Amino acid sequence: MNRWLNLFFALALTACASPTAPTQSAGNARYPDLGAAPELAGDTWLNTPVPLRLANLRGKVVLVEMWTFG
C-alpha cells in the first residue's frame, strides 16, 4: 500500500511539473527591437539651459517623466 501511495505522489508531482512552460525572469526577458528612439522634440525644457538631445544622453541613465496640464 505504501509503495502505491509513493508511486501515486511521484506521478502526480511529475504531471504538475510542466517542462515546456516558459520560465522567464527579469534578467533574461526578451523584448522586441523597436528601432532607434525618436528624438525628444520640444523647445521648452525645465531645469536645463539648452534642449536635451539623445546624442548627448548616450551612455547615461535617464528617467523621462511626461505630464501635461489638463
PQR file with spaces between the fields and no chain letter, atoms N, CA, C, O and H, PARSE charges and radii, in Angstrom:
ATOM       1  N    MET     1       0.825   -1.199    0.000 -0.4000 1.5000
ATOM       2  CA   MET     1       0.000    0.000    0.000 -0.0000 2.0000
ATOM       3  C    MET     1       0.871    1.265    0.000  0.5500 1.7000
ATOM       4  O    MET     1       0.591    2.212   -0.736 -0.5500 1.4000
ATOM       5  N    ASN     2       1.914    1.278    0.818 -0.4000 1.5000
ATOM       6  CA   ASN     2       2.787    2.427    0.921 -0.0000 2.0000
ATOM       7  C    ASN     2       3.518    2.666   -0.399  0.5500 1.7000
ATOM       8  O    ASN     2       3.735    3.814   -0.787 -0.5500 1.4000
ATOM       9  H    ASN     2       2.141    0.509    1.415  0.4000 1.0000
ATOM      10  N    ARG     3       3.898    1.596   -1.088 -0.4000 1.5000
ATOM      11  CA   ARG     3       4.589    1.717   -2.382 -0.0000 2.0000
ATOM      12  C    ARG     3       3.674    2.355   -3.418  0.5500 1.7000
ATOM      13  O    ARG     3       4.119    3.191   -4.205 -0.5500 1.4000
ATOM      14  H    ARG     3       3.722    0.663   -0.772  0.4000 1.0000
ATOM      15  N    TRP     4       2.397    1.969   -3.426 -0.4000 1.5000
ATOM      16  CA   TRP     4       1.450    2.538   -4.384 -0.0000 2.0000
ATOM      17  C    TRP     4       1.186    4.011   -4.095  0.5500 1.7000
ATOM      18  O    TRP     4       1.013    4.814   -5.011 -0.5500 1.4000
ATOM      19  H    TRP     4       2.036    1.290   -2.787  0.4000 1.0000
ATOM      20  N    LEU     5       1.159    4.349   -2.830 -0.4000 1.5000
ATOM      21  CA   LEU     5       0.947    5.741   -2.447 -0.0000 2.0000
ATOM      22  C    LEU     5       2.132    6.605   -2.880  0.5500 1.7000
ATOM      23  O    LEU     5       1.938    7.713   -3.381 -0.5500 1.4000
ATOM      24  H    LEU     5       1.299    3.696   -2.086  0.4000 1.0000
ATOM      25  N    ASN     6       3.345    6.112   -2.694 -0.4000 1.5000
ATOM      26  CA   ASN     6       4.527    6.839   -3.142 -0.0000 2.0000
ATOM      27  C    ASN     6       4.544    6.992   -4.659  0.5500 1.7000
ATOM      28  O    ASN     6       4.901    8.050   -5.177 -0.5500 1.4000
ATOM      29  H    ASN     6       3.503    5.212   -2.288  0.4000 1.0000
ATOM      30  N    LEU     7       4.155    5.931   -5.370 -0.4000 1.5000
ATOM      31  CA   LEU     7       4.102    5.988   -6.829 -0.0000 2.0000
ATOM      32  C    LEU     7       3.055    7.006   -7.287  0.5500 1.7000
ATOM      33  O    LEU     7       3.287    7.756   -8.236 -0.5500 1.4000
ATOM      34  H    LEU     7       3.865    5.071   -4.949  0.4000 1.0000
ATOM      35  N    PHE     8       1.915    7.031   -6.618 -0.4000 1.5000
ATOM      36  CA   PHE     8       0.864    7.983   -6.964 -0.0000 2.0000
ATOM      37  C    PHE     8       1.351    9.421   -6.791  0.5500 1.7000
ATOM      38  O    PHE     8       1.132   10.255   -7.670 -0.5500 1.4000
ATOM      39  H    PHE     8       1.726    6.422   -5.847  0.4000 1.0000
ATOM      40  N    PHE     9       2.013    9.723   -5.660 -0.4000 1.5000
ATOM      41  CA   PHE     9       2.512   11.070   -5.426 -0.0000 2.0000
ATOM      42  C    PHE     9       3.616   11.443   -6.418  0.5500 1.7000
ATOM      43  O    PHE     9       3.689   12.587   -6.868 -0.5500 1.4000
ATOM      44  H    PHE     9       2.190    9.045   -4.947  0.4000 1.0000
ATOM      45  N    ALA    10       4.460   10.492   -6.751 -0.4000 1.5000
ATOM      46  CA   ALA    10       5.517   10.764   -7.721 -0.0000 2.0000
ATOM      47  C    ALA    10       4.916   11.087   -9.083  0.5500 1.7000
ATOM      48  O    ALA    10       5.366   12.017   -9.751 -0.5500 1.4000
ATOM      49  H    ALA    10       4.401    9.563   -6.385  0.4000 1.0000
ATOM      50  N    LEU    11       3.913   10.334   -9.497 -0.4000 1.5000
ATOM      51  CA   LEU    11       3.259   10.610  -10.779 -0.0000 2.0000
ATOM      52  C    LEU    11       2.496   11.931  -10.739  0.5500 1.7000
ATOM      53  O    LEU    11       2.474   12.658  -11.732 -0.5500 1.4000
ATOM      54  H    LEU    11       3.548    9.578   -8.954  0.4000 1.0000
ATOM      55  N    ALA    12       1.878   12.246   -9.624 -0.4000 1.5000
ATOM      56  CA   ALA    12       1.137   13.499   -9.503 -0.0000 2.0000
ATOM      57  C    ALA    12       2.090   14.695   -9.585  0.5500 1.7000
ATOM      58  O    ALA    12       1.780   15.690  -10.241 -0.5500 1.4000
ATOM      59  H    ALA    12       1.896   11.655   -8.817  0.4000 1.0000
ATOM      60  N    LEU    13       3.235   14.603   -8.931 -0.4000 1.5000
ATOM      61  CA   LEU    13       4.205   15.697   -8.998 -0.0000 2.0000
ATOM      62  C    LEU    13       4.787   15.836  -10.394  0.5500 1.7000
ATOM      63  O    LEU    13       5.034   16.949  -10.856 -0.5500 1.4000
ATOM      64  H    LEU    13       3.487   13.795   -8.399  0.4000 1.0000
ATOM      65  N    THR    14       5.006   14.720  -11.066 -0.4000 1.5000
ATOM      66  CA   THR    14       5.527   14.764  -12.427 -0.0000 2.0000
ATOM      67  C    THR    14       4.506   15.388  -13.366  0.5500 1.7000
ATOM      68  O    THR    14       4.875   16.134  -14.272 -0.5500 1.4000
ATOM      69  H    THR    14       4.805   13.815  -10.690  0.4000 1.0000
ATOM      70  N    ALA    15       3.238   15.095  -13.163 -0.4000 1.5000
ATOM      71  CA   ALA    15       2.194   15.652  -14.019 -0.0000 2.0000
ATOM      72  C    ALA    15       2.030   17.149  -13.785  0.5500 1.7000
ATOM      73  O    ALA    15       1.699   17.884  -14.715 -0.5500 1.4000
ATOM      74  H    ALA    15       2.938   14.489  -12.427  0.4000 1.0000
ATOM      75  N    CYS    16       2.255   17.607  -12.567 -0.4000 1.5000
ATOM      76  CA   CYS    16       2.107   19.028  -12.262 -0.0000 2.0000
ATOM      77  C    CYS    16       3.267   19.850  -12.813  0.5500 1.7000
ATOM      78  O    CYS    16       3.088   21.014  -13.174 -0.5500 1.4000
ATOM      79  H    CYS    16       2.523   17.009  -11.812  0.4000 1.0000
ATOM      80  N    ALA    17       4.437   19.260  -12.879 -0.4000 1.5000
ATOM      81  CA   ALA    17       5.604   19.980  -13.394 -0.0000 2.0000
ATOM      82  C    ALA    17       5.529   20.002  -14.908  0.5500 1.7000
ATOM      83  O    ALA    17       5.452   18.951  -15.545 -0.5500 1.4000
ATOM      84  H    ALA    17       4.582   18.315  -12.586  0.4000 1.0000
ATOM      85  N    SER    18       5.551   21.187  -15.484 -0.4000 1.5000
ATOM      86  CA   SER    18       5.452   21.330  -16.932 -0.0000 2.0000
ATOM      87  C    SER    18       6.801   21.787  -17.482  0.5500 1.7000
ATOM      88  O    SER    18       7.122   22.971  -17.388 -0.5500 1.4000
ATOM      89  H    SER    18       5.614   22.041  -14.966  0.4000 1.0000
ATOM      90  N    PRO    19       7.597   20.889  -18.049 -0.5600 1.5000
ATOM      91  CA   PRO    19       8.902   21.301  -18.545  0.2800 2.0000
ATOM      92  C    PRO    19       8.836   22.182  -19.780  0.5500 1.7000
ATOM      93  O    PRO    19       9.828   22.825  -20.125 -0.5500 1.4000
ATOM      94  N    THR    20       7.690   22.229  -20.456 -0.4000 1.5000
ATOM      95  CA   THR    20       7.566   23.051  -21.657 -0.0000 2.0000
ATOM      96  C    THR    20       7.081   24.464  -21.360  0.5500 1.7000
ATOM      97  O    THR    20       7.063   25.314  -22.250 -0.5500 1.4000
ATOM      98  H    THR    20       6.885   21.707  -20.176  0.4000 1.0000
ATOM      99  N    ALA    21       6.689   24.719  -20.122 -0.4000 1.5000
ATOM     100  CA   ALA    21       6.211   26.057  -19.772 -0.0000 2.0000
ATOM     101  C    ALA    21       7.388   27.021  -19.752  0.5500 1.7000
ATOM     102  O    ALA    21       8.426   26.720  -19.162 -0.5500 1.4000
ATOM     103  H    ALA    21       6.704   24.029  -19.398  0.4000 1.0000
ATOM     104  N    PRO    22       7.237   28.184  -20.394 -0.5600 1.5000
ATOM     105  CA   PRO    22       8.338   29.145  -20.397  0.2800 2.0000
ATOM     106  C    PRO    22       8.527   29.747  -19.017  0.5500 1.7000
ATOM     107  O    PRO    22       7.566   30.173  -18.376 -0.5500 1.4000
ATOM     108  N    THR    23       9.754   29.779  -18.573 -0.4000 1.5000
ATOM     109  CA   THR    23      10.073   30.419  -17.307 -0.0000 2.0000
ATOM     110  C    THR    23      11.047   31.544  -17.602  0.5500 1.7000
ATOM     111  O    THR    23      12.187   31.308  -18.001 -0.5500 1.4000
ATOM     112  H    THR    23      10.535   29.434  -19.094  0.4000 1.0000
ATOM     113  N    GLN    24      10.585   32.763  -17.402 -0.4000 1.5000
ATOM     114  CA   GLN    24      11.424   33.928  -17.671 -0.0000 2.0000
ATOM     115  C    GLN    24      11.524   34.763  -16.421  0.5500 1.7000
ATOM     116  O    GLN    24      10.527   35.041  -15.754 -0.5500 1.4000
ATOM     117  H    GLN    24       9.659   32.954  -17.078  0.4000 1.0000
ATOM     118  N    SER    25      12.711   35.150  -16.121 -0.4000 1.5000
ATOM     119  CA   SER    25      12.913   36.108  -15.044 -0.0000 2.0000
ATOM     120  C    SER    25      13.224   37.456  -15.689  0.5500 1.7000
ATOM     121  O    SER    25      13.374   37.549  -16.907 -0.5500 1.4000
ATOM     122  H    SER    25      13.521   34.924  -16.663  0.4000 1.0000
ATOM     123  N    ALA    26      13.317   38.464  -14.891 -0.4000 1.5000
ATOM     124  CA   ALA    26      13.568   39.796  -15.439 -0.0000 2.0000
ATOM     125  C    ALA    26      14.920   39.877  -16.141  0.5500 1.7000
ATOM     126  O    ALA    26      15.104   40.701  -17.036 -0.5500 1.4000
ATOM     127  H    ALA    26      13.195   38.388  -13.902  0.4000 1.0000
ATOM     128  N    GLY    27      15.860   39.033  -15.745 -0.4000 1.5000
ATOM     129  CA   GLY    27      17.191   39.094  -16.326 -0.0000 2.0000
ATOM     130  C    GLY    27      17.284   38.542  -17.735  0.5500 1.7000
ATOM     131  O    GLY    27      18.140   38.973  -18.508 -0.5500 1.4000
ATOM     132  H    GLY    27      15.710   38.363  -15.017  0.4000 1.0000
ATOM     133  N    ASN    28      16.423   37.597  -18.087 -0.4000 1.5000
ATOM     134  CA   ASN    28      16.537   37.021  -19.425 -0.0000 2.0000
ATOM     135  C    ASN    28      15.261   37.200  -20.239  0.5500 1.7000
ATOM     136  O    ASN    28      15.000   36.415  -21.151 -0.5500 1.4000
ATOM     137  H    ASN    28      15.728   37.247  -17.459  0.4000 1.0000
ATOM     138  N    ALA    29      14.464   38.215  -19.929 -0.4000 1.5000
ATOM     139  CA   ALA    29      13.279   38.509  -20.730 -0.0000 2.0000
ATOM     140  C    ALA    29      13.718   39.057  -22.078  0.5500 1.7000
ATOM     141  O    ALA    29      14.681   39.819  -22.161 -0.5500 1.4000
ATOM     142  H    ALA    29      14.676   38.853  -19.188  0.4000 1.0000
ATOM     143  N    ARG    30      13.026   38.677  -23.112 -0.4000 1.5000
ATOM     144  CA   ARG    30      13.383   39.137  -24.455 -0.0000 2.0000
ATOM     145  C    ARG    30      12.338   40.127  -24.939  0.5500 1.7000
ATOM     146  O    ARG    30      11.147   39.821  -24.989 -0.5500 1.4000
ATOM     147  H    ARG    30      12.244   38.058  -23.045  0.4000 1.0000
ATOM     148  N    TYR    31      12.792   41.294  -25.288 -0.4000 1.5000
ATOM     149  CA   TYR    31      11.919   42.343  -25.770 -0.0000 2.0000
ATOM     150  C    TYR    31      12.189   42.580  -27.251  0.5500 1.7000
ATOM     151  O    TYR    31      13.326   42.437  -27.702 -0.5500 1.4000
ATOM     152  H    TYR    31      13.760   41.543  -25.248  0.4000 1.0000
ATOM     153  N    PRO    32      11.162   42.939  -28.010 -0.5600 1.5000
ATOM     154  CA   PRO    32      11.378   43.177  -29.437  0.2800 2.0000
ATOM     155  C    PRO    32      12.191   44.448  -29.666  0.5500 1.7000
ATOM     156  O    PRO    32      12.106   45.400  -28.891 -0.5500 1.4000
ATOM     157  N    ASP    33      12.968   44.450  -30.724 -0.4000 1.5000
ATOM     158  CA   ASP    33      13.745   45.620  -31.100 -0.0000 2.0000
ATOM     159  C    ASP    33      12.835   46.546  -31.896  0.5500 1.7000
ATOM     160  O    ASP    33      12.428   46.209  -33.009 -0.5500 1.4000
ATOM     161  H    ASP    33      13.037   43.676  -31.353  0.4000 1.0000
ATOM     162  N    LEU    34      12.518   47.685  -31.348 -0.4000 1.5000
ATOM     163  CA   LEU    34      11.615   48.636  -31.998 -0.0000 2.0000
ATOM     164  C    LEU    34      12.361   49.722  -32.745  0.5500 1.7000
ATOM     165  O    LEU    34      11.752   50.700  -33.180 -0.5500 1.4000
ATOM     166  H    LEU    34      12.848   47.959  -30.444  0.4000 1.0000
ATOM     167  N    GLY    35      13.659   49.574  -32.903 -0.4000 1.5000
ATOM     168  CA   GLY    35      14.440   50.551  -33.646 -0.0000 2.0000
ATOM     169  C    GLY    35      14.949   51.658  -32.750  0.5500 1.7000
ATOM     170  O    GLY    35      14.852   51.596  -31.525 -0.5500 1.4000
ATOM     171  H    GLY    35      14.154   48.781  -32.550  0.4000 1.0000
ATOM     172  N    ALA    36      15.485   52.657  -33.387 -0.4000 1.5000
ATOM     173  CA   ALA    36      16.051   53.793  -32.652 -0.0000 2.0000
ATOM     174  C    ALA    36      14.937   54.636  -32.032  0.5500 1.7000
ATOM     175  O    ALA    36      13.838   54.746  -32.575 -0.5500 1.4000
ATOM     176  H    ALA    36      15.564   52.708  -34.382  0.4000 1.0000
ATOM     177  N    ALA    37      15.250   55.219  -30.894 -0.4000 1.5000
ATOM     178  CA   ALA    37      14.284   56.088  -30.228 -0.0000 2.0000
ATOM     179  C    ALA    37      14.142   57.382  -31.015  0.5500 1.7000
ATOM     180  O    ALA    37      15.126   57.890  -31.554 -0.5500 1.4000
ATOM     181  H    ALA    37      16.143   55.130  -30.452  0.4000 1.0000
ATOM     182  N    PRO    38      12.934   57.920  -31.086 -0.5600 1.5000
ATOM     183  CA   PRO    38      12.774   59.203  -31.776  0.2800 2.0000
ATOM     184  C    PRO    38      13.416   60.324  -30.953  0.5500 1.7000
ATOM     185  O    PRO    38      13.519   60.240  -29.729 -0.5500 1.4000
ATOM     186  N    GLU    39      13.830   61.345  -31.638 -0.4000 1.5000
ATOM     187  CA   GLU    39      14.443   62.496  -30.969 -0.0000 2.0000
ATOM     188  C    GLU    39      13.422   63.158  -30.060  0.5500 1.7000
ATOM     189  O    GLU    39      12.236   63.207  -30.386 -0.5500 1.4000
ATOM     190  H    GLU    39      13.746   61.414  -32.632  0.4000 1.0000
ATOM     191  N    LEU    40      13.870   63.663  -28.931 -0.4000 1.5000
ATOM     192  CA   LEU    40      12.997   64.357  -27.993 -0.0000 2.0000
ATOM     193  C    LEU    40      12.675   65.735  -28.555  0.5500 1.7000
ATOM     194  O    LEU    40      13.552   66.591  -28.672 -0.5500 1.4000
ATOM     195  H    LEU    40      14.834   63.624  -28.666  0.4000 1.0000
ATOM     196  N    ALA    41      11.410   65.939  -28.899 -0.4000 1.5000
ATOM     197  CA   ALA    41      11.008   67.202  -29.518 -0.0000 2.0000
ATOM     198  C    ALA    41      10.522   68.169  -28.446  0.5500 1.7000
ATOM     199  O    ALA    41       9.955   67.764  -27.431 -0.5500 1.4000
ATOM     200  H    ALA    41      10.697   65.244  -28.804  0.4000 1.0000
ATOM     201  N    GLY    42      10.747   69.411  -28.684 -0.4000 1.5000
ATOM     202  CA   GLY    42      10.255   70.439  -27.771 -0.0000 2.0000
ATOM     203  C    GLY    42      11.276   71.541  -27.611  0.5500 1.7000
ATOM     204  O    GLY    42      12.481   71.299  -27.561 -0.5500 1.4000
ATOM     205  H    GLY    42      11.207   69.740  -29.509  0.4000 1.0000
ATOM     206  N    ASP    43      10.770   72.753  -27.532 -0.4000 1.5000
ATOM     207  CA   ASP    43      11.648   73.903  -27.372 -0.0000 2.0000
ATOM     208  C    ASP    43      11.711   74.380  -25.934  0.5500 1.7000
ATOM     209  O    ASP    43      12.631   75.111  -25.565 -0.5500 1.4000
ATOM     210  H    ASP    43       9.791   72.951  -27.573  0.4000 1.0000
ATOM     211  N    THR    44      10.750   73.980  -25.120 -0.4000 1.5000
ATOM     212  CA   THR    44      10.705   74.430  -23.737 -0.0000 2.0000
ATOM     213  C    THR    44      11.116   73.279  -22.832  0.5500 1.7000
ATOM     214  O    THR    44      10.462   72.237  -22.797 -0.5500 1.4000
ATOM     215  H    THR    44      10.003   73.387  -25.420  0.4000 1.0000
ATOM     216  N    TRP    45      12.202   73.479  -22.102 -0.4000 1.5000
ATOM     217  CA   TRP    45      12.711   72.471  -21.188 -0.0000 2.0000
ATOM     218  C    TRP    45      12.854   73.111  -19.815  0.5500 1.7000
ATOM     219  O    TRP    45      13.279   74.261  -19.697 -0.5500 1.4000
ATOM     220  H    TRP    45      12.733   74.326  -22.130  0.4000 1.0000
ATOM     221  N    LEU    46      12.497   72.359  -18.776 -0.4000 1.5000
ATOM     222  CA   LEU    46      12.643   72.844  -17.415 -0.0000 2.0000
ATOM     223  C    LEU    46      13.972   72.364  -16.841  0.5500 1.7000
ATOM     224  O    LEU    46      14.373   71.222  -17.065 -0.5500 1.4000
ATOM     225  H    LEU    46      12.153   71.425  -18.871  0.4000 1.0000
ATOM     226  N    ASN    47      14.643   73.225  -16.113 -0.4000 1.5000
ATOM     227  CA   ASN    47      15.881   72.907  -15.399 -0.0000 2.0000
ATOM     228  C    ASN    47      17.047   72.534  -16.317  0.5500 1.7000
ATOM     229  O    ASN    47      17.967   71.846  -15.874 -0.5500 1.4000
ATOM     230  H    ASN    47      14.316   74.153  -15.931  0.4000 1.0000
ATOM     231  N    THR    48      17.036   72.956  -17.548 -0.4000 1.5000
ATOM     232  CA   THR    48      18.171   72.748  -18.449 -0.0000 2.0000
ATOM     233  C    THR    48      18.425   74.039  -19.218  0.5500 1.7000
ATOM     234  O    THR    48      17.472   74.703  -19.627 -0.5500 1.4000
ATOM     235  H    THR    48      16.289   73.515  -17.908  0.4000 1.0000
ATOM     236  N    PRO    49      19.658   74.404  -19.418 -0.5600 1.5000
ATOM     237  CA   PRO    49      19.948   75.636  -20.149  0.2800 2.0000
ATOM     238  C    PRO    49      19.684   75.498  -21.651  0.5500 1.7000
ATOM     239  O    PRO    49      19.349   76.482  -22.310 -0.5500 1.4000
ATOM     240  N    VAL    50      19.831   74.295  -22.193 -0.4000 1.5000
ATOM     241  CA   VAL    50      19.589   74.063  -23.620 -0.0000 2.0000
ATOM     242  C    VAL    50      18.704   72.830  -23.764  0.5500 1.7000
ATOM     243  O    VAL    50      18.679   71.992  -22.862 -0.5500 1.4000
ATOM     244  H    VAL    50      20.103   73.496  -21.658  0.4000 1.0000
ATOM     245  N    PRO    51      17.978   72.696  -24.869 -0.5600 1.5000
ATOM     246  CA   PRO    51      17.163   71.487  -25.079  0.2800 2.0000
ATOM     247  C    PRO    51      18.027   70.224  -25.090  0.5500 1.7000
ATOM     248  O    PRO    51      19.154   70.236  -25.585 -0.5500 1.4000
ATOM     249  N    LEU    52      17.488   69.143  -24.543 -0.4000 1.5000
ATOM     250  CA   LEU    52      18.199   67.868  -24.498 -0.0000 2.0000
ATOM     251  C    LEU    52      18.140   67.164  -25.846  0.5500 1.7000
ATOM     252  O    LEU    52      17.132   67.231  -26.549 -0.5500 1.4000
ATOM     253  H    LEU    52      16.572   69.133  -24.141  0.4000 1.0000
ATOM     254  N    ARG    53      19.215   66.497  -26.196 -0.4000 1.5000
ATOM     255  CA   ARG    53      19.288   65.692  -27.414 -0.0000 2.0000
ATOM     256  C    ARG    53      19.731   64.293  -27.029  0.5500 1.7000
ATOM     257  O    ARG    53      20.525   64.122  -26.103 -0.5500 1.4000
ATOM     258  H    ARG    53      20.034   66.443  -25.625  0.4000 1.0000
ATOM     259  N    LEU    54      19.223   63.289  -27.734 -0.4000 1.5000
ATOM     260  CA   LEU    54      19.571   61.908  -27.425 -0.0000 2.0000
ATOM     261  C    LEU    54      21.066   61.642  -27.568  0.5500 1.7000
ATOM     262  O    LEU    54      21.627   60.849  -26.812 -0.5500 1.4000
ATOM     263  H    LEU    54      18.578   63.427  -28.486  0.4000 1.0000
ATOM     264  N    ALA    55      21.703   62.282  -28.509 -0.4000 1.5000
ATOM     265  CA   ALA    55      23.139   62.074  -28.698 -0.0000 2.0000
ATOM     266  C    ALA    55      23.922   62.500  -27.456  0.5500 1.7000
ATOM     267  O    ALA    55      24.953   61.905  -27.142 -0.5500 1.4000
ATOM     268  H    ALA    55      21.247   62.927  -29.123  0.4000 1.0000
ATOM     269  N    ASN    56      23.446   63.514  -26.755 -0.4000 1.5000
ATOM     270  CA   ASN    56      24.132   63.981  -25.547 -0.0000 2.0000
ATOM     271  C    ASN    56      23.875   63.069  -24.344  0.5500 1.7000
ATOM     272  O    ASN    56      24.622   63.103  -23.367 -0.5500 1.4000
ATOM     273  H    ASN    56      22.608   63.997  -27.010  0.4000 1.0000
ATOM     274  N    LEU    57      22.818   62.255  -24.417 -0.4000 1.5000
ATOM     275  CA   LEU    57      22.443   61.397  -23.295 -0.0000 2.0000
ATOM     276  C    LEU    57      22.949   59.971  -23.451  0.5500 1.7000
ATOM     277  O    LEU    57      22.739   59.153  -22.556 -0.5500 1.4000
ATOM     278  H    LEU    57      22.211   62.227  -25.211  0.4000 1.0000
ATOM     279  N    ARG    58      23.596   59.653  -24.540 -0.4000 1.5000
ATOM     280  CA   ARG    58      24.046   58.277  -24.789 -0.0000 2.0000
ATOM     281  C    ARG    58      24.987   57.814  -23.680  0.5500 1.7000
ATOM     282  O    ARG    58      25.930   58.513  -23.308 -0.5500 1.4000
ATOM     283  H    ARG    58      23.766   60.318  -25.267  0.4000 1.0000
ATOM     284  N    GLY    59      24.703   56.606  -23.158 -0.4000 1.5000
ATOM     285  CA   GLY    59      25.526   56.022  -22.110 -0.0000 2.0000
ATOM     286  C    GLY    59      25.152   56.454  -20.705  0.5500 1.7000
ATOM     287  O    GLY    59      25.818   56.061  -19.747 -0.5500 1.4000
ATOM     288  H    GLY    59      23.936   56.039  -23.461  0.4000 1.0000
ATOM     289  N    LYS    60      24.105   57.250  -20.558 -0.4000 1.5000
ATOM     290  CA   LYS    60      23.675   57.723  -19.243 -0.0000 2.0000
ATOM     291  C    LYS    60      22.324   57.113  -18.902  0.5500 1.7000
ATOM     292  O    LYS    60      21.548   56.771  -19.794 -0.5500 1.4000
ATOM     293  H    LYS    60      23.564   57.568  -21.336  0.4000 1.0000
ATOM     294  N    VAL    61      22.046   56.981  -17.628 -0.4000 1.5000
ATOM     295  CA   VAL    61      20.737   56.529  -17.166 -0.0000 2.0000
ATOM     296  C    VAL    61      19.833   57.747  -17.118  0.5500 1.7000
ATOM     297  O    VAL    61      20.161   58.743  -16.473 -0.5500 1.4000
ATOM     298  H    VAL    61      22.676   57.259  -16.903  0.4000 1.0000
ATOM     299  N    VAL    62      18.690   57.671  -17.801 -0.4000 1.5000
ATOM     300  CA   VAL    62      17.795   58.819  -17.925 -0.0000 2.0000
ATOM     301  C    VAL    62      16.388   58.405  -17.517  0.5500 1.7000
ATOM     302  O    VAL    62      15.885   57.380  -17.977 -0.5500 1.4000
ATOM     303  H    VAL    62      18.424   56.861  -18.325  0.4000 1.0000
ATOM     304  N    LEU    63      15.761   59.178  -16.674 -0.4000 1.5000
ATOM     305  CA   LEU    63      14.365   58.985  -16.309 -0.0000 2.0000
ATOM     306  C    LEU    63      13.565   60.071  -17.003  0.5500 1.7000
ATOM     307  O    LEU    63      13.803   61.259  -16.784 -0.5500 1.4000
ATOM     308  H    LEU    63      16.170   60.011  -16.300  0.4000 1.0000
ATOM     309  N    VAL    64      12.619   59.671  -17.836 -0.4000 1.5000
ATOM     310  CA   VAL    64      11.786   60.626  -18.562 -0.0000 2.0000
ATOM     311  C    VAL    64      10.381   60.536  -17.984  0.5500 1.7000
ATOM     312  O    VAL    64       9.727   59.496  -18.064 -0.5500 1.4000
ATOM     313  H    VAL    64      12.426   58.706  -18.014  0.4000 1.0000
ATOM     314  N    GLU    65       9.930   61.636  -17.406 -0.4000 1.5000
ATOM     315  CA   GLU    65       8.578   61.702  -16.884 -0.0000 2.0000
ATOM     316  C    GLU    65       7.807   62.699  -17.734  0.5500 1.7000
ATOM     317  O    GLU    65       8.164   63.874  -17.809 -0.5500 1.4000
ATOM     318  H    GLU    65      10.461   62.481  -17.342  0.4000 1.0000
ATOM     319  N    MET    66       6.750   62.220  -18.370 -0.4000 1.5000
ATOM     320  CA   MET    66       5.961   63.088  -19.252 -0.0000 2.0000
ATOM     321  C    MET    66       4.634   63.390  -18.565  0.5500 1.7000
ATOM     322  O    MET    66       3.978   62.487  -18.044 -0.5500 1.4000
ATOM     323  H    MET    66       6.459   61.265  -18.309  0.4000 1.0000
ATOM     324  N    TRP    67       4.255   64.623  -18.566 -0.4000 1.5000
ATOM     325  CA   TRP    67       2.998   65.019  -17.985 -0.0000 2.0000
ATOM     326  C    TRP    67       2.458   66.218  -18.744  0.5500 1.7000
ATOM     327  O    TRP    67       3.204   66.954  -19.390 -0.5500 1.4000
ATOM     328  H    TRP    67       4.787   65.356  -18.989  0.4000 1.0000
ATOM     329  N    THR    68       1.165   66.398  -18.654 -0.4000 1.5000
ATOM     330  CA   THR    68       0.501   67.537  -19.299 -0.0000 2.0000
ATOM     331  C    THR    68      -0.473   68.173  -18.312  0.5500 1.7000
ATOM     332  O    THR    68      -0.887   67.562  -17.327 -0.5500 1.4000
ATOM     333  H    THR    68       0.559   65.800  -18.130  0.4000 1.0000
ATOM     334  N    PHE    69      -0.813   69.387  -18.603 -0.4000 1.5000
ATOM     335  CA   PHE    69      -1.852   70.050  -17.829 -0.0000 2.0000
ATOM     336  C    PHE    69      -3.178   69.740  -18.505  0.5500 1.7000
ATOM     337  O    PHE    69      -3.280   69.780  -19.731 -0.5500 1.4000
ATOM     338  H    PHE    69      -0.477   69.884  -19.403  0.4000 1.0000
ATOM     339  N    GLY    70      -4.173   69.437  -17.724 -0.4000 1.5000
ATOM     340  CA   GLY    70      -5.438   69.154  -18.394 -0.0000 2.0000
ATOM     341  C    GLY    70      -6.598   69.144  -17.550  0.5500 1.7000
ATOM     342  O    GLY    70      -7.708   68.915  -18.029 -0.5500 1.4000
ATOM     343  H    GLY    70      -4.090   69.404  -16.728  0.4000 1.0000
